[in-house]
Amino acid sequence: MKNRTINILFTLCFLFGMYSEISAQQKQATIDSDQSETPVFPENPPEDWPTYHLLHPEILKRWSADPNVAFYYKGRYHMHYLYPAQGNGGLGMVHVSSKDMVHWKFHPTVLRPANLGHRMLSGTGFFTKEGVPALIYTNNQDNIILYAQDDQLDSWSDPQIISPKNAEGITVKGNVWDPDCWLDGDTYYAIGGGKNPDLKKSTDLKNWEYIGDLMHKDFPSNLGVTPYDDLSCPNMFRIGDKWMLLGISHALGCRYFIGDFKDGKYLPESHGLMNWEDVNLAAGNSVRTLGTYFAPESLLTPDGRRVMWSWLFHEDDRLQNGVQSLPRELELSESNTLLIKPLKELEGLRYDLNSWTDLIIKNQVDHPLENLRGDALEIEIVFSPLNESYEINKVGDMWHIPTTYGIEVLCDENGENGIPVTVYPSRKTLNIAGVSAPLNIPVDQETVLRVFIDKGIIEVFVNDTQAMVYAHKRTHPHANHQLTSFQGNINVKSVRAWKMKSAWKK
């Protein structure tokens, strides 16, 4: 009997050892597979690739899309974006991290159907009450939460499905499209996106109460949109003493609300766009603007800045769907309007400064910026207030201000075929090659124009109040750039221009 017991124990130990070895082999196979899915940026990327935007290194083979699930955690910024995983499993999320939101490192791609058992669609990241990074997303059937299990965010818990119940205790499916989740006080709130977005809440992330419509019944009628419009990729966060709801409409692109909560529902006070179409599109032109600002995501930095990205969805066959926007810093003005700035850390890429001061740009006479060449640049131009140009433009007892002023970038060697970036004072617009956005600059204020040129992408910021993206198919490594004015002269206080280092080359 004793020998039989020993034999049974020996057999069980042998079987357990075999099982452990098989499990270890399976685990190692999963790790090896994750490593094989880790994107690798080429040491010598093609010359027409952007040099300091975050882009997917396999853009010639597979597209990438919505930025999702962004955190600052234990010394690093983490961001994920959608992409098609290998095989036929569907969408997963690529994971990148950075110390400065400029230079990125690719992690093993663990968030993918092969590991989760289902595909992933858009969602966001948040922190639990205990400070654990968590993410919420949809597989198009349910809203699902995962919890980080290591400090590098390379390991996540098993999926946890959200099943909200109404006041009567009946499970309510609600909207599962593009969820968002945040913690306010001791309560978690989650949005189900899409048309007529809804709201749910929980104190423990396990038991969820279905609230109903996200938007308050007093939704203003003068915002140009309705509470039932498409609200995809939502991202709710505090900004100043208000709440900002960032997201998209598939018809409008990136947009936002500024408002507050009333009676447990969100009540917007203002609405704005961050995506702009070619002015000819509304007239029936079938040619769509090459650059579209889409599917935003944001995080909070340790020093309190709100930083966002968007997917630059554009139509160039080689770079289509592969690039994320430059990071933008968001804050509210004293009048609760949105201020938009380029990420401060981008200044670390600057080198080889060229500068000019006290220029007069004469009517219809282009002013080349001598010795400034290239298509990976940052250019900062400070135009004097328009009322300082009155005497220059005075004819008899009449004075005139320029109809437009700005810069034409990426011109050829003859100063032609460039892309105009212009301010229209009378129309109160900023225009890039036919794409217009609202911009109101009083005549007694300077115009500070910051233009980021990164091969096929141009991003423009004006007076921290407006920003635009424009994408094009032409690159000019030795391009020229020139200041312009039309129907009047304008004073330029200063121009500073830097070449920009690659964020990828060592």
C-alpha positions in Angstrom: 0.0 0.0 0.0 2.8 2.4 0.9 4.6 1.7 -2.4 1.4 2.2 -4.3 0.9 5.6 -2.6 4.5 6.5 -3.4 4.0 5.6 -7.1 0.8 7.6 -7.3 2.5 10.6 -5.8 5.5 10.2 -8.1 3.1 10.0 -11.1 1.2 13.1 -10.0 4.5 15.0 -9.5 5.6 13.8 -12.9 2.4 14.9 -14.5 2.4 18.2 -12.7 6.0 18.8 -13.9 5.0 17.9 -17.5 2.0 20.3 -17.2 4.2 23.0 -15.8 6.7 22.5 -18.6 3.9 22.6 -21.2 2.4 25.8 -19.5 5.8 27.4 -19.5 6.3 26.5 -23.1 2.9 27.9 -24.0 3.6 31.1 -22.0 7.0 31.4 -23.7 5.3 30.9 -27.1 2.9 33.7 -26.3 5.7 36.0 -25.3 7.7 35.1 -28.4 4.5 35.8 -30.5 4.0 39.1 -28.8 7.6 40.0 -29.5 7.1 39.1 -33.2 4.2 41.6 -33.2 6.4 44.4 -31.8 6.8 47.1 -34.5 10.4 47.9 -35.3 11.2 51.3 -36.7 13.8 51.2 -39.6 17.2 52.6 -39.0 17.0 54.4 -42.3 13.4 55.3 -43.0 12.4 56.5 -46.5 13.1 60.2 -47.1 9.4 61.1 -47.5 8.4 59.7 -44.1 7.7 62.3 -41.4 10.7 62.8 -39.1 9.2 63.9 -35.8 5.6 62.7 -35.9 4.6 59.4 -34.2 4.0 57.0 -37.0 3.5 53.3 -37.4 6.7 51.7 -38.9 4.7 49.3 -41.0 2.7 52.0 -42.8 3.7 50.6 -46.2 2.1 47.2 -45.3 -0.6 47.9 -42.6 -2.5 51.0 -41.5 -2.8 52.2 -38.0 -5.6 54.3 -36.5 -7.2 55.8 -33.4 -4.9 56.8 -30.5 -6.3 55.1 -27.4 -5.5 54.5 -23.7 -3.0 57.1 -22.7 -1.4 57.5 -19.3 1.6 59.0 -17.5 2.7 56.2 -15.1 5.9 55.8 -13.1 8.1 58.0 -15.1 6.8 57.3 -18.6 4.1 58.3 -21.0 2.2 55.4 -22.5 -0.1 55.5 -25.5 -1.8 52.8 -27.6 -3.3 53.0 -31.0 -5.5 50.7 -33.1 -4.0 48.5 -35.9 -4.8 45.2 -37.6 -3.1 42.4 -35.8 -1.3 39.6 -37.7 -3.6 37.0 -39.2 -7.4 37.3 -39.3 -8.0 38.1 -35.7 -9.0 41.7 -36.2 -8.0 44.9 -34.5 -5.6 45.2 -31.5 -3.6 48.0 -29.9 0.0 48.9 -30.5 1.8 50.1 -27.3 4.4 52.9 -27.3 6.0 54.7 -24.4 8.1 57.8 -24.0 9.8 60.0 -21.4 9.0 63.2 -23.3 6.1 62.4 -25.7 8.5 63.1 -28.6 10.8 60.0 -28.7 8.9 56.8 -28.6 9.7 53.2 -27.8 7.6 50.3 -29.2 6.5 47.6 -26.7 5.4 44.0 -27.3 1.9 44.1 -28.8 0.0 42.2 -26.1 -3.4 43.8 -26.6 -4.5 41.8 -29.5 -7.2 39.1 -30.4 -4.8 36.2 -30.0 -4.3 37.0 -26.3 -7.8 38.4 -25.5 -10.0 36.1 -27.5 -11.7 39.0 -29.3 -10.9 42.1 -31.3 -10.5 45.6 -29.8 -12.2 48.8 -30.9 -11.7 52.3 -29.5 -11.6 53.1 -25.8 -9.7 55.1 -23.2 -7.5 54.8 -20.2 -8.1 55.8 -16.6 -6.8 55.1 -13.0 -8.6 53.2 -10.3 -9.0 54.6 -6.8 -5.9 52.5 -5.9 -3.9 54.2 -8.7 -3.8 51.2 -11.0 -3.9 51.9 -14.7 -7.0 50.5 -16.4 -8.5 50.6 -19.8 -12.0 50.4 -21.1 -12.9 49.5 -24.7 -15.5 47.7 -26.8 -15.4 44.6 -28.9 -18.6 45.8 -30.6 -20.7 43.6 -28.3 -19.7 44.7 -24.8 -17.8 47.3 -22.8 -14.7 45.6 -21.3 -12.2 46.7 -18.6 -8.6 45.5 -18.2 -6.2 46.2 -15.4 -2.5 46.7 -15.7 -0.4 44.0 -13.9 3.1 45.4 -14.3 4.7 48.8 -14.2 5.6 48.7 -17.9 1.9 48.1 -18.9 3.0 45.0 -20.8 0.7 42.6 -18.9 -3.0 43.0 -18.3 -5.7 41.2 -16.5 -8.4 39.0 -17.9 -11.3 40.9 -19.6 -14.0 42.1 -17.2 -17.4 42.8 -18.9 -19.6 45.7 -17.8 -23.2 44.8 -17.3 -25.1 47.9 -16.1 -28.5 47.6 -14.4 -31.3 50.2 -14.1 -33.0 51.3 -11.0 -35.3 48.2 -11.1 -32.3 45.9 -11.2 -32.8 44.9 -14.8 -29.7 44.6 -17.0 -29.6 47.3 -19.7 -27.3 46.8 -22.6 -27.1 50.5 -23.5 -24.5 51.9 -25.9 -21.3 49.9 -26.1 -19.7 52.0 -28.9 -16.4 53.7 -28.0 -16.6 53.9 -24.2 -14.8 56.3 -21.9 -14.4 56.0 -18.1 -13.2 58.5 -15.4 -13.2 58.8 -11.7 -14.8 61.8 -10.0 -14.6 61.7 -6.2 -15.5 58.2 -5.1 -17.6 57.4 -8.2 -16.6 56.0 -11.6 -18.6 57.2 -14.7 -18.6 55.7 -18.1 -19.9 56.9 -21.4 -21.3 54.7 -24.2 -20.5 56.7 -27.4 -22.1 56.9 -30.8 -25.5 58.5 -31.5 -27.4 59.6 -28.4 -24.5 58.7 -26.0 -25.5 57.3 -22.6 -24.0 57.4 -19.1 -23.5 54.8 -16.3 -21.8 54.9 -12.9 -20.2 52.6 -10.3 -18.4 52.7 -7.0 -16.4 49.6 -7.5 -16.1 49.0 -11.3 -18.1 45.8 -10.9 -21.6 46.9 -10.2 -22.9 49.5 -12.6 -26.0 51.6 -12.5 -27.5 52.7 -15.9 -28.3 56.4 -15.8 -29.5 57.0 -19.3 -28.9 59.9 -21.7 -25.5 61.6 -21.2 -26.7 65.1 -22.3 -28.9 67.3 -20.1 -32.4 68.1 -21.2 -31.4 71.8 -21.2 -28.9 71.2 -24.0 -28.4 74.6 -25.7 -30.1 75.1 -29.1 -27.5 77.6 -30.4 -24.5 75.3 -30.6 -25.0 74.1 -34.2 -25.3 70.5 -33.1 -27.8 68.4 -31.2 -27.5 66.1 -28.1 -28.3 63.1 -30.4 -25.5 63.6 -32.9 -22.7 61.1 -33.3 -20.2 61.3 -30.4 -17.6 58.7 -31.0 -14.1 58.4 -29.4 -15.3 60.4 -26.4 -12.9 61.6 -23.7 -14.2 63.4 -20.7 -11.9 65.4 -18.3 -11.7 68.4 -16.1 -10.1 71.5 -17.6 -9.9 74.6 -15.4 -13.2 74.7 -13.5 -15.2 73.1 -16.3 -15.5 69.7 -17.9 -14.4 69.2 -21.5 -15.8 66.4 -23.7 -13.5 65.7 -26.5 -14.5 63.3 -29.3 -15.5 63.1 -33.0 -18.5 63.1 -35.2 -17.8 60.9 -38.2 -19.3 63.7 -40.3 -17.4 66.6 -38.7 -14.1 65.0 -37.4 -12.6 66.0 -34.1 -14.8 68.3 -32.0 -15.3 69.2 -28.3 -17.7 70.6 -25.8 -17.0 72.8 -22.8 -19.5 72.6 -20.0 -20.4 71.2 -16.6 -22.6 68.6 -15.0 -26.1 69.5 -13.8 -28.6 67.0 -12.2 -26.1 64.2 -13.0 -26.1 65.0 -16.7 -23.6 66.8 -18.9 -24.7 70.3 -20.0 -22.5 71.9 -22.6 -22.0 75.7 -22.8 -20.0 75.8 -26.0 -19.0 73.6 -28.9 -16.0 73.8 -31.2 -14.3 72.0 -34.1 -10.7 70.9 -34.5 -11.0 69.5 -38.0 -11.5 71.5 -41.2 -12.6 70.7 -44.7 -11.7 72.3 -48.0 -14.0 75.2 -48.6 -14.8 73.8 -52.1 -16.1 70.5 -50.6 -19.4 72.2 -49.5 -19.9 73.4 -53.1 -19.9 69.9 -54.4 -16.2 69.4 -55.1 -15.5 65.7 -54.8 -11.8 66.2 -53.9 -11.5 65.8 -50.1 -8.9 67.6 -48.0 -5.8 65.4 -47.7 -5.5 66.0 -43.9 -8.2 65.0 -41.4 -7.9 65.4 -37.7 -9.7 62.4 -36.2 -10.2 60.2 -33.2 -8.6 62.1 -30.3 -7.1 60.9 -27.0 -5.6 62.8 -24.1 -3.7 62.4 -20.9 -2.7 64.5 -17.9 1.0 65.2 -17.3 2.6 65.3 -13.8 2.8 69.1 -14.0 -0.9 69.4 -14.7 -1.0 69.9 -18.5 -3.7 68.3 -20.6 -2.1 66.9 -23.7 -4.0 65.4 -26.7 -3.3 63.6 -30.0 -5.4 62.8 -33.0 -5.2 60.3 -35.8 -4.1 62.1 -39.1 -6.3 60.2 -41.5 -5.3 61.2 -45.0 -5.3 59.9 -48.5 -1.7 59.5 -49.6 -1.4 55.9 -50.6 1.9 55.4 -49.0 1.3 57.2 -45.7 -2.5 56.6 -45.4 -3.7 56.0 -41.9 -0.2 55.7 -40.4 0.5 59.0 -38.5 -0.5 60.6 -35.2 -0.7 64.4 -34.8 1.8 66.4 -32.9 0.9 66.5 -29.2 -1.2 69.6 -28.3 -1.5 71.3 -24.9 -5.0 72.3 -24.0 -6.2 74.8 -21.4 -9.0 77.3 -20.8 -8.7 81.0 -21.0 -10.2 83.4 -18.4 -13.3 83.5 -20.6 -13.5 79.7 -20.8 -12.5 79.5 -24.5 -10.1 76.8 -25.5 -6.4 77.6 -25.8 -4.3 75.2 -28.0 -0.5 75.1 -27.9 2.1 72.8 -29.4 3.8 70.5 -26.9 6.6 72.3 -25.1 8.9 69.3 -25.4 9.0 69.7 -29.2 11.4 72.5 -28.6 14.0 69.9 -27.8 14.2 68.9 -31.5 15.3 72.4 -32.6 18.7 73.1 -34.0 20.4 75.5 -36.5 18.5 78.6 -35.7 17.9 81.3 -38.4 16.4 84.6 -37.3 15.3 88.0 -38.8 13.9 91.1 -37.1 12.1 94.3 -38.1 10.9 93.4 -41.6 8.4 95.2 -43.8 6.6 92.8 -46.1 5.4 94.9 -49.1 2.2 94.5 -50.9 2.4 91.6 -53.4 6.2 91.4 -53.1 7.2 88.0 -51.7 10.0 88.1 -49.1 12.1 84.9 -49.2 13.6 83.8 -45.9 17.2 83.6 -47.2 19.2 80.5 -46.4 16.2 78.7 -44.9 15.8 75.4 -46.8 14.2 72.1 -46.0 11.0 70.3 -45.2 11.5 69.4 -41.5 11.3 72.8 -39.8 9.6 74.9 -37.2 9.0 78.6 -38.2 7.7 81.2 -35.7 6.6 84.6 -37.1 5.5 87.5 -35.0 3.5 90.0 -37.2 3.0 93.5 -35.7 -0.6 94.5 -34.8 -2.4 95.7 -37.8 -2.9 99.2 -36.4 0.9 99.6 -36.4 0.8 99.3 -40.2 -1.8 102.1 -40.7 0.8 104.8 -41.4 2.6 102.6 -43.9 -0.6 101.9 -45.7 -2.2 105.4 -45.4 -3.3 106.9 -48.7 -4.5 110.5 -48.3 -6.8 110.4 -45.3 -7.6 106.7 -45.8 -5.7 103.8 -44.3 -5.8 100.1 -45.3 -4.9 96.9 -43.7 -3.7 93.9 -45.7 -6.4 91.6 -47.1 -4.1 88.6 -46.2 -0.7 88.1 -44.7 1.3 85.0 -43.8 3.9 82.6 -45.3 4.2 80.4 -48.3 6.0 77.2 -47.5 7.7 74.5 -49.5 8.2 76.6 -52.6 10.3 75.3 -55.4 13.7 76.8 -56.4 11.9 79.6 -58.3 9.7 80.6 -55.3 6.6 79.0 -56.9 4.2 76.2 -56.3 4.3 76.6 -52.5 1.6 76.0 -49.9 0.1 79.3 -48.6 -0.6 79.7 -44.9 -2.5 83.0 -44.6 -4.5 85.0 -42.1 -7.6 86.8 -43.5 -8.4 89.6 -41.1 -11.6 90.7 -42.7 -12.9 87.2 -43.0 -11.7 86.3 -39.6 -10.2 83.0 -40.8 -6.9 81.1 -41.0 -6.4 79.4 -44.4 -4.1 76.7 -45.6 -4.3 76.2 -49.3 -8.0 76.5 -49.5 -8.8 75.0 -46.1 -10.2 77.6 -43.7 -10.8 77.7 -39.9 -12.2 80.6 -37.8 -9.6 83.0 -36.4 -10.3 86.4 -34.9 -7.3 88.6 -34.1 -8.1 92.2 -32.9 -6.2 94.9 -34.9 -4.2 95.9 -31.8 -2.8 92.4 -31.1 0.2 90.7 -32.6 -0.3 87.6 -34.8 2.1 84.8 -33.7 2.2 82.1 -36.3 3.9 78.9 -35.5 4.3 76.5 -38.5 5.6 73.0 -38.1 6.6 71.4 -41.4 7.3 67.6 -41.4 7.6 66.4 -44.9 4.0 65.7 -46.0 2.4 67.3 -42.9 2.0 70.9 -42.0 0.6 71.9 -38.5 -0.1 75.5 -37.7 -0.8 77.2 -34.4 -1.9 80.9 -34.1 -1.9 83.0 -30.9 -2.7 79.8 -28.9 -6.3 80.1 -30.1 -6.5 78.1 -33.3 -4.6 75.1 -34.8 -4.9 73.4 -38.2 -3.4 70.4 -39.9 -2.8 70.1 -43.6 -1.3 67.1 -45.4 0.0 67.0 -49.0 1.8 64.6 -51.3 4.8 66.7 -52.3 8.1 66.9 -50.4 10.9 69.3 -51.1 14.1 68.5 -49.1 15.6 71.9 -50.3 12.4 73.9 -50.4 12.2 77.6 -50.1 9.9 79.6 -47.8 8.7 83.2 -48.1 6.6 85.8 -46.3 3.6 87.3 -48.1 1.2 90.2 -47.9 -1.6 91.3 -50.2 -3.3 94.7 -50.6 -1.2 96.4 -48.1 2.2 96.2 -46.3 2.7 94.6 -42.9 5.4 94.9 -40.3 7.1 91.7 -39.0 8.7 92.0 -35.6 10.6 88.8 -35.8 11.1 85.5 -37.5 12.8 82.5 -35.9 13.2 79.2 -37.8 14.8 76.0 -36.7 15.6 72.7 -38.5 14.1 69.8 -36.6 15.9 66.7 -35.6 14.5 63.3 -36.2 12.6 61.8 -33.3 13.6 58.3 -34.5 17.2 58.3 -35.5 19.7 57.7 -32.7 
